Amino acid sequence: MTTASGGQRRCARHFPHLPWLVAAAFTVSGVIHLAHPATFTPIVPHFLPLPTELVYASGVAELICAVGLWRRERWAGIAAAVLLAIIWPANLQDAITAQQGHDLTTKVVDWIRFPLQIPLIWFALQSGRGPAKEVAADRT
């Protein structure tokens, strides 16, 4: 029989709804990426080509991750964490761009959001892990 790791058990005990919150966040964000790409095109790092197409691609990737996260598939947690790491430069670009504006709230929120990507990556990894399953011992 295999069991969940200590960290996974603590996560499940202290944050039982975390996997569903992460799946919901990926679902909503993915839909917004596809329905209103202009919301995200300004934060695509300026050195990257085709910002609108990248927003669409990341929206599709988020929805694929969301399907797996709703099903508690391990690959989905890993894929979601990788996606969050890949899009982290967009949050940096957003924080840098916000500094050119006049809205103090936006400046502060964007810089707070940037380091929050780290726990989001951990949450995604935890969310892709289903509950511990019993595995039959080899009968050899």
PADRENSE-172957 format. One line per field, with one value per residue: x, y, z of N, C-alpha, C in turn; residue in one letter; residue number from 1. Coordinates in Angstrom, 2 decimals. Each point is the difference from the previous one (the first is absolute). Example, Ala and Ser with C-alpha at 12.3 -4.5 7.8 and 13.67 -1.06 7.14 Angstrom:
nxx <- c(13.19  -0.35)
nyy <- c(-5.69  1.05)
nzz <- c(7.80  -0.72)
caxx <- c(-0.89  0.82)
cayy <- c(1.19  1.19)
cazz <- c(0.00  0.06)
cxx <- c(0.90  -0.77)
cyy <- c(1.20  1.09)
czz <- c(0.00  0.73)
aa <- c(a  s)
i <- c(1  2)
This chain:
nxx <- c(0.84  -0.36  0.64  -0.78  0.80  0.89  0.68  -0.25  0.27  1.05  0.31  -0.28  0.68  0.95  0.08  -1.09  -0.27  1.27  -0.08  -1.16  0.62  1.04  -0.78  -0.74  1.12  0.48  -1.18  -0.18  1.25  -0.10  -1.19  0.49  1.05  -0.95  -0.79  1.01  0.65  -0.71  -0.64  0.55  -0.34  -0.43  -0.25  -0.23  1.09  0.45  0.93  -1.16  0.05  -0.93  -0.13  -0.85  0.80  0.96  -0.83  -0.37  1.27  0.29  -1.03  0.37  1.26  -0.50  -0.78  1.06  0.77  -0.96  -0.14  1.31  0.01  -1.07  0.74  0.78  0.29  0.95  -0.13  -1.27  0.30  0.69  -0.93  -0.89  0.82  0.23  -1.29  -0.23  0.98  -0.57  -1.17  0.88  0.74  -1.18  0.04  1.24  -0.32  -1.03  0.82  0.87  -0.92  -0.49  1.30  -0.33  -0.96  -1.19  -0.48  0.08  -1.31  -0.05  0.80  -0.68  -1.21  0.49  0.61  -1.16  -0.69  1.01  0.32  -1.28  0.66  0.92  -0.82  -0.37  1.29  0.27  -0.98  0.48  1.23  -0.46  -0.56  1.09  0.10  -0.45  -1.06  0.63  0.57  -0.77  1.18  -0.53  0.44  1.21  -0.59  1.25)
nyy <- c(-1.16  0.98  0.94  1.00  0.90  0.29  0.62  -1.06  -0.78  0.80  0.02  -1.29  -0.09  0.88  -0.49  -0.56  1.28  -0.03  -1.31  0.16  0.72  -0.82  -1.08  0.59  0.35  -1.19  -0.47  0.82  -0.14  -1.30  0.05  0.75  -0.83  -0.91  0.40  0.39  -0.40  1.07  -0.75  -0.97  0.45  0.98  -1.14  -0.32  -0.63  1.24  -0.82  -0.48  -0.75  0.50  1.12  0.34  -0.51  0.62  1.03  -0.17  -0.17  1.03  0.60  -0.50  0.34  1.15  -0.01  -0.37  0.87  0.90  -0.56  -0.05  1.28  0.19  -0.74  0.95  0.23  -0.86  -0.41  0.20  -0.51  -0.95  -0.24  0.09  -0.70  -0.81  -0.02  -0.12  -0.90  -0.52  0.18  -0.43  -0.05  -0.49  -0.63  -0.34  -0.31  -0.61  -0.47  -0.28  -0.46  -0.57  -0.10  -0.16  -0.65  0.50  -1.21  0.53  -0.18  0.32  1.02  0.22  -0.13  0.63  0.77  0.04  0.09  0.73  0.24  0.32  0.14  0.22  0.52  0.76  0.02  0.22  0.93  0.40  -0.10  0.59  0.85  -0.30  -0.08  -1.13  -0.38  -0.36  -0.84  -1.00  -0.57  -0.88  -0.81  0.03  -0.83  0.15)
nzz <- c(0.00  -0.83  0.62  0.31  -0.55  0.93  -0.98  -0.73  1.04  0.31  -1.27  -0.12  1.12  -0.35  -1.20  0.54  -0.11  0.35  -0.21  0.61  0.92  -0.04  -0.03  0.94  0.64  -0.28  0.39  1.03  0.38  -0.25  0.55  0.98  0.02  -0.15  0.98  0.77  -1.08  -0.33  0.88  -0.74  -1.19  0.81  0.62  -1.27  0.44  -0.04  0.45  0.42  -1.09  -0.78  0.69  -0.96  -0.91  0.67  0.04  -1.27  -0.32  0.78  -0.61  -1.17  0.25  0.44  -1.07  -0.72  0.64  -0.21  -1.20  -0.11  0.37  -0.76  -0.81  0.56  -1.27  0.27  -1.26  0.38  1.17  -0.58  -0.92  0.97  0.75  -1.02  -0.28  1.30  -0.04  -1.07  0.60  0.89  -1.10  -0.32  1.17  -0.30  -1.25  0.54  0.93  -0.95  -0.82  1.09  0.12  -1.28  0.66  0.26  -0.21  1.21  0.03  -1.28  0.27  1.12  -0.55  -1.06  0.87  0.63  -1.13  -0.35  1.28  -0.09  -1.12  0.94  0.94  -1.03  -0.28  1.27  0.05  -1.17  0.47  1.09  -0.85  -0.65  1.29  -0.50  0.67  1.08  -0.81  0.29  0.05  -0.79  0.94  -0.53  -0.81  0.30)
caxx <- c(-0.84  0.73  -0.72  0.37  1.14  -0.36  -0.43  -1.30  -1.01  -0.22  -0.72  -1.38  -0.62  -0.14  -0.58  -0.72  -0.64  1.03  0.00  -1.16  0.24  0.99  -0.68  -0.92  0.79  0.50  -1.15  -0.42  1.06  0.06  -1.14  0.24  1.04  -0.58  -1.12  0.46  1.46  0.56  0.27  1.32  1.05  0.97  0.99  0.94  1.29  0.08  0.95  -0.60  -0.85  -1.37  -0.56  -1.37  0.06  0.53  -1.10  -0.90  0.68  0.03  -1.37  -0.26  0.81  -0.64  -1.21  0.43  0.40  -1.21  -0.69  0.75  -0.08  -1.32  0.03  1.08  1.04  1.34  0.63  -0.57  0.67  1.35  -0.17  -0.44  1.17  0.90  -0.64  0.15  1.40  0.22  -0.66  0.48  0.52  -1.10  -0.32  1.07  -0.26  -1.16  0.44  0.87  -0.85  -0.86  0.77  -0.09  -1.33  -0.21  -0.85  0.83  -0.54  0.45  1.44  0.21  -0.58  0.81  1.25  -0.36  -0.35  1.20  0.56  -1.02  0.06  0.73  -0.93  -0.94  0.65  -0.08  -1.40  -0.31  0.61  -0.78  -1.35  0.00  0.17  -1.24  0.16  0.81  -0.73  0.61  0.52  0.16  1.40  0.33  -0.20  1.00)
cayy <- c(1.16  1.26  1.05  1.36  0.52  0.83  1.31  -0.15  -0.21  1.29  0.85  -0.48  0.24  1.42  0.70  -1.05  0.52  0.59  -0.50  0.51  1.44  0.12  -0.39  1.08  1.15  -0.31  0.01  1.39  0.71  -0.50  0.55  1.43  0.10  -0.24  0.91  1.39  -0.03  1.35  0.15  -0.52  0.33  1.00  -0.54  -0.89  0.70  0.74  -0.59  -1.17  0.32  -0.52  -0.04  -0.51  -1.44  -0.59  0.03  -1.11  -1.27  -0.21  -0.30  -1.41  -0.79  0.07  -0.83  -1.40  -0.26  0.02  -1.29  -0.97  0.35  -0.40  -1.46  -0.28  -0.73  0.44  0.77  1.34  0.83  0.29  0.89  1.30  0.64  0.41  1.13  1.16  0.43  0.59  1.31  0.90  1.26  0.90  0.74  0.99  1.05  0.75  0.86  1.03  0.91  0.74  1.09  1.16  0.59  0.90  -0.65  -0.60  -1.32  -0.95  -0.20  -0.84  -1.33  -0.73  -0.45  -1.04  -1.21  -0.61  -1.09  -0.99  -1.08  -1.12  -0.94  -0.53  -1.15  -1.10  -0.41  -0.77  -1.33  -0.75  -0.22  -1.05  -1.30  -0.56  -0.61  -1.21  -1.17  -1.27  -0.73  -1.42  -0.46  -0.95  -1.40  -0.78)
cazz <- c(0.00  0.02  0.71  -0.36  0.74  1.14  -0.49  -0.67  1.05  0.67  -0.94  -0.06  1.30  0.27  -1.15  -0.73  -1.21  -0.85  -1.39  -0.74  -0.22  -1.07  -1.24  -0.36  -0.45  -1.34  -0.90  -0.22  -0.71  -1.36  -0.74  -0.22  -1.03  -1.32  -0.26  0.02  0.00  0.21  1.44  0.31  -0.96  0.47  0.93  -0.69  -0.08  -1.26  -0.94  -0.64  -1.15  -0.06  1.36  0.05  -0.21  1.24  0.98  -0.36  0.30  1.45  0.42  -0.32  0.94  1.31  -0.01  0.02  1.39  0.83  -0.14  0.79  1.43  0.49  0.12  0.95  -0.70  0.40  -1.09  -0.05  1.00  -0.52  -1.15  0.50  0.63  -1.09  -0.66  0.88  -0.08  -1.32  -0.12  1.05  -0.57  -0.32  1.22  0.16  -1.00  0.48  1.11  -0.55  -0.78  0.92  0.60  -0.88  0.17  1.13  1.00  1.05  0.34  -1.02  0.19  1.18  -0.23  -0.97  0.64  0.98  -0.76  -0.60  0.81  0.34  -0.98  0.60  0.65  -0.98  -0.62  0.98  0.07  -1.21  0.15  0.97  -0.52  -1.00  0.63  0.52  1.31  0.01  -0.48  0.36  -1.14  0.32  0.02  -1.08  0.41  -0.73)
cxx <- c(0.89  -0.85  0.48  1.19  -0.50  -0.51  -1.36  -1.10  -0.30  -0.81  -1.47  -0.74  -0.28  -0.69  -0.81  -0.63  1.01  -0.01  -1.14  0.14  0.99  -0.65  -0.96  0.75  0.53  -1.15  -0.41  1.05  0.09  -1.13  0.21  1.07  -0.60  -1.10  0.44  1.53  0.64  0.26  1.45  1.10  0.97  1.07  0.93  1.33  0.22  0.98  -0.58  -0.89  -1.42  -0.69  -1.42  -0.03  0.54  -1.05  -0.98  0.63  0.03  -1.40  -0.38  0.77  -0.63  -1.25  0.33  0.43  -1.22  -0.74  0.72  -0.06  -1.35  -0.04  1.08  1.08  1.37  0.66  -0.50  0.65  1.39  -0.10  -0.41  1.16  0.98  -0.59  0.13  1.43  0.28  -0.62  0.43  0.60  -1.11  -0.41  1.08  -0.21  -1.16  0.40  0.87  -0.83  -0.86  0.74  -0.04  -1.35  -0.07  -0.81  0.86  -0.49  0.47  1.47  0.25  -0.50  0.86  1.31  -0.27  -0.28  1.24  0.59  -1.02  -0.06  0.70  -0.94  -1.05  0.56  -0.08  -1.44  -0.39  0.58  -0.80  -1.37  -0.06  0.14  -1.32  0.22  0.80  -0.86  0.75  0.44  0.22  1.46  0.21  -0.13  0.97  0.66)
cyy <- c(1.23  1.04  1.35  0.43  0.87  1.36  -0.06  -0.21  1.30  0.93  -0.41  0.31  1.49  0.77  -0.98  0.49  0.59  -0.53  0.58  1.49  0.22  -0.36  1.09  1.21  -0.23  0.03  1.43  0.76  -0.44  0.55  1.48  0.21  -0.15  1.00  1.46  0.05  1.37  0.28  -0.36  0.41  1.08  -0.57  -1.03  0.76  0.57  -0.59  -1.22  0.43  -0.55  -0.08  -0.56  -1.51  -0.71  -0.03  -1.12  -1.34  -0.27  -0.28  -1.44  -0.90  0.01  -0.87  -1.49  -0.39  -0.08  -1.33  -1.06  0.28  -0.36  -1.51  -0.47  -0.88  0.57  0.86  1.44  0.94  0.41  0.98  1.39  0.75  0.50  1.22  1.27  0.54  0.69  1.39  0.99  1.29  0.97  0.81  1.04  1.15  0.88  0.95  1.14  1.03  0.86  1.19  1.27  0.71  0.87  -0.63  -0.76  -1.41  -1.06  -0.30  -0.97  -1.42  -0.81  -0.49  -1.04  -1.31  -0.72  -1.10  -1.05  -1.15  -1.23  -0.93  -0.56  -1.22  -1.20  -0.51  -0.85  -1.41  -0.86  -0.37  -1.12  -1.38  -0.47  -0.56  -1.29  -1.20  -1.25  -0.69  -1.44  -0.37  -0.98  -1.43  -0.87  -1.00)
czz <- c(0.00  0.70  -0.47  0.84  1.15  -0.43  -0.65  1.04  0.72  -0.90  -0.02  1.30  0.22  -1.12  -0.84  -1.32  -0.98  -1.43  -0.82  -0.27  -1.14  -1.33  -0.46  -0.53  -1.42  -1.02  -0.34  -0.80  -1.45  -0.86  -0.29  -1.06  -1.40  -0.36  -0.12  0.03  0.25  1.48  0.31  -0.97  0.51  0.93  -0.63  -0.09  -1.40  -1.02  -0.73  -1.17  0.21  1.37  0.08  -0.17  1.24  1.10  -0.29  0.37  1.50  0.54  -0.26  0.98  1.39  0.05  -0.02  1.41  0.90  -0.06  0.84  1.49  0.59  0.23  0.98  -0.63  0.37  -1.09  -0.01  1.02  -0.48  -1.17  0.45  0.65  -1.06  -0.71  0.84  -0.02  -1.33  -0.11  1.08  -0.57  -0.40  1.23  0.31  -0.97  0.46  1.12  -0.51  -0.76  0.91  0.62  -0.85  0.12  1.24  1.13  1.01  0.35  -0.98  0.16  1.15  -0.23  -0.96  0.61  1.07  -0.74  -0.53  0.89  0.40  -0.99  0.60  0.77  -0.96  -0.70  0.94  0.10  -1.21  0.10  0.97  -0.54  -1.01  0.58  0.57  1.39  -0.10  -0.41  0.45  -1.28  0.41  -0.07  -1.15  0.53  -0.79  0.91)
aa <- c(m  t  t  a  s  g  g  q  r  r  c  a  r  h  f  p  h  l  p  w  l  v  a  a  a  f  t  v  s  g  v  i  h  l  a  h  p  a  t  f  t  p  i  v  p  h  f  l  p  l  p  t  e  l  v  y  a  s  g  v  a  e  l  i  c  a  v  g  l  w  r  r  e  r  w  a  g  i  a  a  a  v  l  l  a  i  i  w  p  a  n  l  q  d  a  i  t  a  q  q  g  h  d  l  t  t  k  v  v  d  w  i  r  f  p  l  q  i  p  l  i  w  f  a  l  q  s  g  r  g  p  a  k  e  v  a  a  d  r  t)
i <- c(1  2  3  4  5  6  7  8  9  10  11  12  13  14  15  16  17  18  19  20  21  22  23  24  25  26  27  28  29  30  31  32  33  34  35  36  37  38  39  40  41  42  43  44  45  46  47  48  49  50  51  52  53  54  55  56  57  58  59  60  61  62  63  64  65  66  67  68  69  70  71  72  73  74  75  76  77  78  79  80  81  82  83  84  85  86  87  88  89  90  91  92  93  94  95  96  97  98  99  100  101  102  103  104  105  106  107  108  109  110  111  112  113  114  115  116  117  118  119  120  121  122  123  124  125  126  127  128  129  130  131  132  133  134  135  136  137  138  139  140)
